[in-house]
Amino acid sequence: MTFAEQRKHERVSVDIYVYWGWTEDCPFRDRIINLGVGGCFLRTDQEAPRERPLFIKFWLPDERVIRGEVRYHLERVGLGVEFKWLAAHEAAQLAALVEHYKGEDGSQ
């Protein structure tokens, strides 16, 4: 079973620059290339083992730091991230962001 088949939430293609890091200060800047309520793929040269905690700064519509953990690492490509401990309002705001991008690319 692939990672995509294991997902509980749909993902859409995006191109969003975000600040992120191993701590809440989020010192790195890289791109999210797909996004869902349950996680994202972060295009980065940084390497990390599975289950390493990380933080991503989103504007939903106000600034939020979302906690996640690495689900997988693709060398020289990036990190598959699962969001953890989302509050209900954060999940709703992420869902609205996903819907926005879904409408942009014509996905159904």
N, C-alpha and C positions, 0 to 999 in steps of 0.2 A: 504494500500500500504506500502511495506517495504522500508527501506532506500535504499537497493540495487535496487529496482524497480524505485526509484526516481532519480537515478544517470543519469547524462547526458553523462558521459565518462566511458568507460570500465576500470575495475581494474584487476590487476594481483597480484598473491601471490608473496611476496618478504620477505626477512629477512634482513633489513637494520638498523643498529644502527645509530641514529642521535642525535645531540644535538638540544634541543628545549627549549622553555620557554614562559613565559607570556610577556617577553620583548625581544628585539633583542639580548641581551647578551647570550641567550640560555643556561642556567646553567644546565638543566636536560639532562640525557642521557637515551634514551629508544629505543624501536624497532618499526619500521614501518613493519606491516605484510601484508598489501596490499596497492597498489599504482595505481593511475590513474592521468590523466592530471587535473582532477577536485578536487582531494583530496586523502586522505589516511586514514588508521586506525592505530592509534598510541597506541601500547600496553604499558600501564603505570598504576601505582597506583594513580597518581594524579587525582583529581576530578575537574570538572568544569561545570558550567551551560552552557546551549545552548547559542550560539552566543558570547561566550567569545573569544576575539582575542588571537591568539598565533602565534609564530614564529618558523619555522623549518629551520635548517641549512642543505643545500644540497651542493653537489659538482657536478656541472652541466656544463661542466667539472671543471669550477672554482667554488670557494665557493660563494654560494648565500644564503641569508636568505629570505625564502618565507613566506609571511603572509597568515594566514588562520583564520578560526574561528571554534569553536566547533559546530558541528551539533547535536551530541548526545553523551551521556556518558553511558557506561556500567560499573556498579559498579564492582570493583576489576578486570576489564578486560582492559578497555582503552577508548580512545576517537575517535569518528568519526570526521574527520577534512575536511572542505571544503576550498580549496585554494581560496584566494581573491586577486584581483588586480594584476594578473600575467601580466607581459610584454609579448609581442608576442614571443620574443626570449626565455623567461623562459618556456612558454608553449611548445614551440618546443623542448627544451632540456628535459623537463619532458616527452614528447611524445617519444623521442628517448630512454630514460631510461626505460619507460614502454615496448617499443618494444624489448629492450635488454632482459628484464626479461621474456617477453612473449616467446621469442625464447629459453630461458634456460629451462623453464618448459614444453615445447612442446605444449603450448596453441595455438589455432588457432585464 
